[in-house]
């Protein structure tokens, strides 16, 4: 009896993970789910909760922009929109590439993603690393955060436009990177700038309330839009469908080697990305179908996942295999 039940459980698990990617488009999440904060702690979420409309008023004005460079790798300098002095007196160098990092739900400037990606960039070379702290919205209930993401993203886009105007930086030197809800946020920022920035990278873009959401990250948000999907299993934390010019599905895009929880799978997206900034070593094969992604039978052309190359461009869906531990 125990053997039969064990076999049934394994069969159901395999079937869930083997569902082709396109079928995720109409996923209906249960009303009550759990979603992690930036420290990996699960929180109960009611997807029919009330939206805090009062909080959303002027929410983009609460955005905090912190600049890190090789001259100040550990202590961020605050950049303020409509305050040119805050920018001119900072270490921002328009001759260096700029990367903006946006965290996810219930997170802030101190969340692990920010330090890991910042250290990868500054450990490699000169760069302007701007950490967006949007905690005022991010710490609200999940459905309010989802509703406010487009406005916060628009605010980020307006800040970048102002930054370019003050410093003379070029849009083709700007890369927007966001994790989970932050992925949709940077997509909206790129849209506010009419897709002129060089790259937008979505790290396991959030799934709940986004599958059919017109405000989700898409290929029109930058010259090149890339997504890395690591937890797109049915009712997983990440969106399971292709959203950019190029979409990568490491290890099939559902669960990751060395992970025992959805949280670990979800976070692997930014861990993978940081590793590729340092080593540029993870290479995918283009897939012609979702079944190929699931069965690991992709035989198309090779394309590197992640990295900091702002001239990069590719299209299609790609699968690759990684190791269990850094640098994967």
C-alpha positions as CSV (number, residue, x, y, z in Angstrom):
1,X,0.0,0.0,0.0
2,X,2.8,2.4,0.9
3,X,4.6,1.6,-2.3
4,X,1.5,2.3,-4.3
5,X,0.9,5.6,-2.6
6,X,4.6,6.6,-3.1
7,X,4.4,5.7,-6.8
8,X,1.2,7.7,-7.1
9,X,2.8,10.8,-5.5
10,X,5.9,10.6,-7.7
11,X,3.7,10.2,-10.8
12,X,1.6,13.2,-9.8
13,X,4.7,15.3,-9.1
14,X,6.2,14.3,-12.5
15,X,3.0,15.1,-14.3
16,X,2.8,18.6,-12.7
17,X,6.4,19.4,-13.6
18,X,6.0,18.0,-17.1
19,X,3.1,20.4,-18.1
20,X,4.3,22.3,-21.2
21,X,5.1,25.9,-20.7
22,X,2.3,27.4,-22.8
23,X,-0.3,25.8,-20.6
24,X,0.7,28.1,-17.7
25,X,-0.9,31.0,-19.4
26,X,-4.3,30.4,-17.9
27,X,-3.2,29.1,-14.5
28,X,-5.7,29.9,-11.8
29,X,-4.1,30.1,-8.4
30,X,-6.1,29.2,-5.3
31,X,-7.3,32.2,-3.3
32,X,-4.9,31.5,-0.4
33,X,-1.3,30.9,-1.2
34,X,2.1,31.5,0.5
35,X,4.7,33.8,-1.0
36,X,8.2,34.5,0.5
37,X,9.8,37.8,1.6
38,X,13.3,38.8,0.7
39,X,14.7,36.6,3.6
40,X,12.9,33.5,2.4
41,X,10.2,33.5,5.0
42,X,6.8,32.4,3.8
43,X,3.8,34.7,4.3
44,X,0.1,33.9,3.9
45,X,-1.4,35.7,0.9
46,X,-5.1,36.3,0.1
47,X,-5.3,36.9,-3.6
48,X,-8.7,38.5,-3.0
49,X,-7.6,40.8,-0.3
50,X,-8.6,44.5,-0.3
51,X,-6.3,46.9,-2.1
52,X,-5.0,49.8,0.1
53,X,-5.9,52.6,-2.3
54,X,-4.7,55.3,0.1
55,X,-1.2,53.8,0.1
56,X,-1.1,53.9,-3.6
57,X,-1.5,57.7,-3.8
58,X,1.9,59.1,-4.8
59,X,3.6,55.8,-4.1
60,X,6.4,56.4,-6.7
61,X,7.5,59.4,-4.8
62,X,8.6,57.1,-2.0
63,X,11.2,55.4,-4.2
64,X,14.7,55.5,-2.8
65,X,17.7,55.3,-5.2
66,X,21.1,54.3,-3.8
67,X,24.2,54.5,-5.9
68,X,27.2,52.2,-5.4
69,X,30.5,52.4,-7.3
70,X,34.0,51.2,-6.8
71,X,34.6,54.4,-4.9
72,X,31.8,53.6,-2.5
73,X,31.1,49.9,-2.8
74,X,29.5,49.5,0.6
75,X,27.8,52.8,1.5
76,X,25.2,54.0,-1.0
77,X,24.8,57.6,-2.0
78,X,21.2,58.8,-2.3
79,X,20.2,60.1,-5.7
80,X,17.0,62.3,-5.7
81,X,14.8,63.0,-8.7
82,X,14.6,66.8,-9.4
83,X,17.6,67.4,-7.2
84,X,20.5,67.8,-9.7
85,X,23.0,68.4,-6.9
86,X,22.4,65.0,-5.3
87,X,23.5,63.5,-8.6
88,X,26.3,65.8,-9.6
89,X,27.9,65.5,-6.2
90,X,27.8,61.7,-6.3
91,X,30.2,59.2,-7.8
92,X,27.9,58.6,-10.7
93,X,30.1,58.4,-13.9
94,X,28.2,58.6,-17.2
95,X,31.1,57.0,-19.0
96,X,30.4,53.7,-17.1
97,X,27.5,51.3,-17.6
98,X,24.6,51.6,-15.2
99,X,22.7,48.7,-13.7
100,X,19.5,49.3,-11.6
101,X,18.4,46.5,-9.3
102,X,14.8,46.1,-8.1
103,X,14.0,43.7,-5.2
104,X,10.8,41.8,-4.7
105,X,7.9,41.7,-2.3
106,X,8.5,42.4,1.5
107,X,12.1,43.3,0.7
108,X,14.3,46.4,0.9
109,X,17.8,47.7,0.1
110,X,19.3,45.2,2.5
111,X,17.9,42.1,0.9
112,X,20.4,39.5,-0.4
113,X,19.8,40.1,-4.1
114,X,21.1,43.6,-3.9
115,X,24.5,42.8,-2.3
116,X,25.1,39.7,-4.4
117,X,24.5,41.5,-7.8
118,X,26.2,44.7,-6.7
119,X,29.3,42.7,-5.6
120,X,29.4,40.8,-8.9
121,X,29.4,44.0,-11.0
122,X,31.9,46.0,-8.9
123,X,34.1,42.9,-8.5
124,X,34.3,42.8,-12.3
125,X,34.9,46.4,-13.3
126,X,33.7,50.0,-13.2
127,X,29.9,50.4,-13.0
128,X,27.2,52.6,-11.6
129,X,25.1,50.2,-9.5
130,X,21.8,51.8,-8.4
131,X,19.7,49.9,-5.9
132,X,16.0,50.8,-5.9
133,X,14.4,50.5,-2.5
134,X,10.6,50.5,-3.0
135,X,9.8,49.1,0.5
136,X,6.9,51.4,1.1
137,X,4.9,49.5,-1.4
138,X,6.7,46.2,-1.2
139,X,5.8,45.8,2.5
140,X,2.1,46.1,1.8
141,X,-0.2,43.1,1.3
142,X,0.6,41.3,-1.9
143,X,-2.4,42.4,-4.0
144,X,-1.8,46.1,-3.1
145,X,1.9,45.6,-4.2
146,X,0.8,44.1,-7.5
147,X,-1.6,47.0,-8.1
148,X,1.1,49.5,-7.4
149,X,4.0,48.0,-9.4
150,X,3.2,49.9,-12.6
151,X,3.2,53.2,-10.8
152,X,6.5,52.5,-9.0
153,X,8.0,51.3,-12.3
154,X,6.8,54.4,-14.0
155,X,8.5,56.4,-11.3
156,X,11.7,54.6,-11.9
157,X,11.5,55.3,-15.5
158,X,11.0,59.0,-14.8
159,X,14.0,59.0,-12.5
160,X,16.2,57.4,-15.2
161,X,15.0,60.0,-17.7
162,X,16.0,62.7,-15.2
163,X,19.4,61.0,-14.5
164,X,20.1,60.9,-18.2
165,X,19.2,64.6,-18.6
166,X,21.5,65.7,-15.7
167,X,24.5,63.5,-16.5
168,X,24.4,63.0,-20.2
169,X,24.4,59.2,-19.7
170,X,23.1,57.2,-22.7
171,X,20.1,54.9,-22.6
172,X,22.2,52.2,-24.4
173,X,24.4,52.0,-21.3
174,X,21.5,51.3,-18.9
175,X,20.4,47.8,-17.7
176,X,17.4,47.3,-15.5
177,X,17.3,44.1,-13.4
178,X,14.4,43.0,-11.3
179,X,13.4,39.9,-9.2
180,X,9.9,38.5,-8.8
181,X,7.6,41.5,-8.5
182,X,10.6,43.6,-9.2
183,X,10.8,42.0,-12.7
184,X,7.5,43.4,-13.6
185,X,8.5,46.7,-12.0
186,X,11.6,47.2,-14.2
187,X,9.5,46.2,-17.2
188,X,7.2,49.1,-16.5
189,X,10.2,51.4,-16.1
190,X,11.4,50.4,-19.5
191,X,8.0,51.0,-21.0
192,X,7.9,54.5,-19.5
193,X,11.1,55.1,-21.5
194,X,9.6,53.7,-24.7
195,X,11.9,50.7,-24.7
196,X,15.1,52.8,-25.1
197,X,17.3,51.2,-22.4
198,X,19.7,48.6,-23.5
199,X,18.4,45.7,-21.5
200,X,15.7,44.6,-19.1
201,X,16.3,41.4,-17.2
202,X,13.5,39.7,-15.3
203,X,14.6,37.2,-12.7
204,X,11.8,34.6,-12.2
205,X,9.1,37.2,-12.7
206,X,6.3,36.7,-10.2
207,X,3.4,34.4,-11.2
208,X,0.4,35.0,-9.0
209,X,-1.9,37.7,-10.5
210,X,0.5,38.2,-13.5
211,X,-0.2,35.5,-16.0
212,X,-2.9,37.5,-17.8
213,X,-1.9,40.9,-16.5
214,X,-1.2,43.5,-19.3
215,X,1.3,45.3,-17.0
216,X,3.7,42.3,-16.8
217,X,7.2,42.5,-18.2
218,X,7.2,42.1,-22.0
219,X,9.5,42.3,-25.1
220,X,8.7,45.9,-25.8
221,X,10.2,47.2,-22.5
222,X,13.8,47.5,-23.8
223,X,16.0,46.9,-26.8
224,X,16.6,43.5,-25.4
225,X,14.4,41.8,-22.8
226,X,15.5,38.6,-21.1
227,X,13.9,36.4,-18.5
228,X,15.3,33.6,-16.4
229,X,12.6,31.2,-15.2
230,X,13.4,29.0,-12.2
231,X,10.1,28.2,-10.5
232,X,7.5,28.1,-13.2
233,X,5.9,24.9,-12.0
234,X,2.1,24.8,-11.8
235,X,1.1,27.4,-9.1
236,X,4.9,28.1,-8.6
237,X,6.1,31.4,-7.4
238,X,7.4,32.5,-10.9
239,X,5.5,33.0,-14.1
240,X,5.9,30.0,-16.4
241,X,5.5,31.6,-19.8
242,X,7.9,33.2,-22.1
243,X,7.8,37.0,-21.7
244,X,10.8,38.5,-23.4
245,X,12.9,38.4,-26.5
246,X,14.8,35.5,-25.0
247,X,13.6,33.3,-22.1
248,X,15.8,30.9,-20.3
249,X,14.6,27.8,-18.4
250,X,17.5,26.5,-16.3
251,X,17.0,22.8,-15.5
252,X,13.5,23.0,-17.1
253,X,12.5,26.2,-15.3
254,X,10.5,24.5,-12.6
255,X,12.8,23.2,-9.9
256,X,16.5,23.6,-9.3
257,X,19.3,21.2,-8.3
258,X,20.1,21.4,-4.6
259,X,16.7,23.0,-3.8
260,X,14.1,21.4,-1.6
261,X,11.6,24.3,-1.6
262,X,9.9,26.7,-4.0
263,X,11.7,29.6,-2.2
264,X,15.0,28.1,-3.1
265,X,13.9,27.5,-6.7
266,X,12.6,31.1,-7.0
267,X,15.8,32.7,-5.5
268,X,18.0,30.7,-7.9
269,X,17.2,33.2,-10.6
270,X,19.1,36.0,-9.0
271,X,21.9,33.7,-7.8
272,X,22.3,32.4,-11.4
273,X,22.3,35.9,-12.8
274,X,25.0,37.2,-10.3
275,X,27.2,34.2,-11.2
276,X,26.9,34.9,-14.9
277,X,27.9,38.5,-14.4
278,X,31.1,37.2,-12.9
279,X,31.8,34.3,-15.1
280,X,29.5,34.4,-18.2
281,X,29.6,30.6,-18.2
282,X,26.0,29.4,-18.4
283,X,25.0,28.6,-22.0
284,X,21.5,27.5,-23.2
285,X,20.3,25.6,-26.2
286,X,17.3,26.9,-28.2
287,X,14.2,24.9,-27.9
288,X,11.5,24.5,-30.6
289,X,8.8,23.3,-28.2
290,X,7.8,23.2,-24.6
291,X,8.1,19.5,-24.6
292,X,11.8,19.8,-25.5
293,X,12.2,22.2,-22.5
294,X,10.6,19.6,-20.2
295,X,12.5,16.6,-21.6
296,X,15.9,18.4,-22.0
297,X,16.1,17.6,-25.7
298,X,16.7,21.1,-27.1
299,X,19.2,21.0,-29.9
300,X,19.1,24.5,-31.3
301,X,21.8,27.2,-31.4
302,X,23.7,28.2,-28.2
303,X,23.1,31.5,-26.4
304,X,24.6,32.7,-23.1
305,X,22.2,33.3,-20.2
306,X,22.5,36.5,-18.1
307,X,25.8,38.4,-18.0
308,X,26.4,42.1,-18.3
309,X,26.7,42.5,-22.0
310,X,24.7,45.5,-23.2
311,X,25.1,44.7,-26.9
312,X,23.6,41.2,-26.4
313,X,20.6,40.2,-28.4
314,X,18.8,37.0,-29.1
315,X,15.3,35.5,-29.5
316,X,13.6,32.3,-28.5
317,X,13.4,29.9,-25.6
318,X,16.5,28.2,-24.2
319,X,17.2,25.4,-21.8
320,X,20.4,24.7,-19.9
321,X,21.6,22.5,-17.0
322,X,23.4,23.8,-14.0
323,X,25.2,22.4,-11.0
324,X,23.9,22.4,-7.4
325,X,26.2,25.0,-6.0
326,X,27.8,28.4,-6.8
327,X,28.9,29.3,-9.4
328,X,26.5,26.6,-10.8
